[in-house]
Each structure stands twice: as structure tokens, then as C-alpha cells.
Amino acid sequence: MSGRPRMTLTATVLDSADAAQLAGFYQRLLGWEVRQEEPDWVVICPPHGGAGLSFQTERAYIRPVWPAGPSEPPMMMHLDIEVDDLKTAGEHAIATGATLADYQPQDDVRVYLDPDGHPFCLYTPARPVSSQPVTPA
């Protein structure tokens, strides 16, 4: 074999105390469909294709802290979600079970916590989030 083998990112996996419960939150938040559901494992995907989100129950799950201080469990990753209207999307996120994070490092991005404490960012297309990392000051 020569060169790089074919690789396709199909999902990001989030650990959870309860995979079905966390998957249900993201299903309501994003309007995605359940593709696979087993005990301790759920996959949701966008209705028109693309990489999805997977959730697995982790019995020893420890909720991350945003932003983490010394000796606190830090986030290991976060999701960036583009929205048309930051205020309306934030209200929807809260209505589906998210919490607005106390620490907001940017004026035009909103950080929320899902029910298991994973941070996610809502932003509008005017700002490419990938070039603006979300890190504590």
C-alpha cells in the first residue's frame, strides 16, 4: 500500500453517565435523527447526511468543569454549533436542557453546558470559530 489510507470521520463520541439521556438532549437541540440505539450506546445524525454524534455510557464518568481550575476535571473537547440567531438559539438550548456557562470569553459566541457538563459554543456565521479558540483567560 502506498500513501495515506482512506479515512472518514463519521462521528464524535461523548462519554456520559447515561448515553440515552444525553443523546436525547442533542437530538432535541439539533433536530437530528437516532441512527443506532443500544444499551449504553446511541448514535444521532443530521437528516441530510454528514458526521454525527455518538454517546456512550461511562460508569466512571466525571463531569468536566468549565473553565477548569487546578485539579478540576477539564473539558477535553467542545462542539461549535453555527446558528442563524444567537439569542433565539440560546433560548432554544436552555429550553432543551442546556445551561448558560458563567464564564463567557467572547462577546459574539455563547458557551453553554449540556446536561452532563460538556461545553458547546453557539456562534453566528460572521465569525469563524475555528480561528478563535475558546480558552479561559
Secondary structure by P-SEA (a helix, b strand, c coil): ccccccccccbbbbbcccaaaaaaaaaaacccccccccccbbbbbcccccbbbbbbbbcbbbbbccccccccccccbbbbbbbccaaaaaaaaaaaccccccccccccbbbbbcccbbbbbbbcccccccccccccc
